[in-house]
Amino acid sequence: MEDKGTEKEMNKNFGSEVKLQDIFELISGMSKKMDKLDIIQENMENIQTELKEVRKSIEYAHSEIDDLKKENEKKAQVQRETPNASTNLKPTT
């Protein structure tokens, strides 16, 4: 009788060891996946920061372009008005 009781205990312990091993492997796998997700999240945050910087740079470039367009329009207007003004001038002699 003792042998059967001992055998049942061994099977019971063996079953729990397998379950503990399975649980350990599951948790280890989840831990690795969580680490990968942390790395991905960090990379995404870095990308978002870089995109914000690029956006600011593009906005600055657009504002500079707008300023240059306005300056060129003013220069063109002055050049259009200048020949008219010079024809109205009397030569000094």
C-alpha positions as CSV (number, residue, x, y, z in Angstrom):
1,M,0.0,0.0,0.0
2,E,2.8,2.4,0.8
3,D,4.2,2.0,-2.7
4,K,0.9,3.1,-4.3
5,G,0.6,6.0,-2.0
6,T,4.1,7.1,-2.7
7,E,3.6,6.6,-6.4
8,K,0.5,8.8,-6.3
9,E,2.4,11.5,-4.4
10,M,5.2,11.3,-7.0
11,N,2.8,11.6,-9.8
12,K,1.1,14.5,-8.1
13,N,4.4,16.3,-7.4
14,F,5.5,15.6,-11.0
15,G,2.3,17.1,-12.3
16,S,2.7,20.2,-10.2
17,E,6.4,20.5,-11.3
18,V,5.3,20.4,-14.9
19,K,2.6,23.0,-14.2
20,L,5.1,25.2,-12.4
21,Q,7.6,24.8,-15.3
22,D,4.8,25.7,-17.8
23,I,3.9,28.7,-15.7
24,F,7.5,29.8,-15.5
25,E,8.0,29.5,-19.2
26,L,4.8,31.4,-19.8
27,I,5.8,34.2,-17.5
28,S,9.3,34.3,-19.0
29,G,7.9,34.6,-22.5
30,M,5.5,37.3,-21.4
31,S,8.4,39.2,-19.7
32,K,10.4,39.1,-22.9
33,K,7.4,40.3,-24.9
34,M,6.8,43.1,-22.4
35,D,10.5,44.1,-22.7
36,K,10.0,44.3,-26.5
37,L,6.9,46.3,-26.1
38,D,8.8,48.8,-23.9
39,I,11.5,49.1,-26.5
40,I,8.8,49.7,-29.2
41,Q,7.1,52.3,-27.1
42,E,10.4,54.1,-26.4
43,N,11.1,54.1,-30.1
44,M,7.7,55.4,-30.9
45,E,8.1,58.3,-28.4
46,N,11.4,59.1,-30.0
47,I,9.8,59.1,-33.5
48,Q,7.0,61.4,-32.2
49,T,9.6,63.8,-30.8
50,E,11.5,63.8,-34.1
51,L,8.3,64.4,-36.1
52,K,7.4,67.3,-33.9
53,E,10.8,68.8,-34.5
54,V,10.4,68.2,-38.3
55,R,7.0,69.9,-38.2
56,K,8.4,72.9,-36.4
57,S,11.2,73.1,-39.0
58,I,8.7,72.9,-41.9
59,E,6.5,75.5,-40.3
60,Y,9.5,77.8,-39.9
61,A,10.5,77.2,-43.5
62,H,7.0,78.0,-44.7
63,S,6.9,81.2,-42.7
64,E,10.3,82.2,-44.2
65,I,9.0,81.4,-47.7
66,D,5.9,83.6,-47.1
67,D,8.1,86.4,-45.9
68,L,10.3,86.1,-49.0
69,K,7.2,86.1,-51.2
70,K,5.9,89.3,-49.6
71,E,9.3,91.0,-50.0
72,N,9.5,90.0,-53.6
73,E,5.9,91.3,-54.2
74,K,6.9,94.6,-52.6
75,K,10.1,94.8,-54.7
76,A,8.1,94.0,-57.9
77,Q,5.6,96.7,-57.0
78,V,8.3,99.2,-56.4
79,Q,10.0,98.3,-59.7
80,R,6.7,98.7,-61.5
81,E,6.2,102.2,-59.9
82,T,9.8,103.3,-60.4
83,P,9.8,103.5,-64.2
84,N,6.6,105.6,-64.0
85,A,8.2,107.9,-61.5
86,S,11.4,108.3,-63.5
87,T,9.5,109.3,-66.6
88,N,7.8,112.1,-64.7
89,L,11.1,113.5,-63.5
90,K,12.5,116.5,-65.3
91,P,16.1,116.4,-66.2
92,T,18.2,118.8,-64.2
93,T,20.4,121.0,-66.4
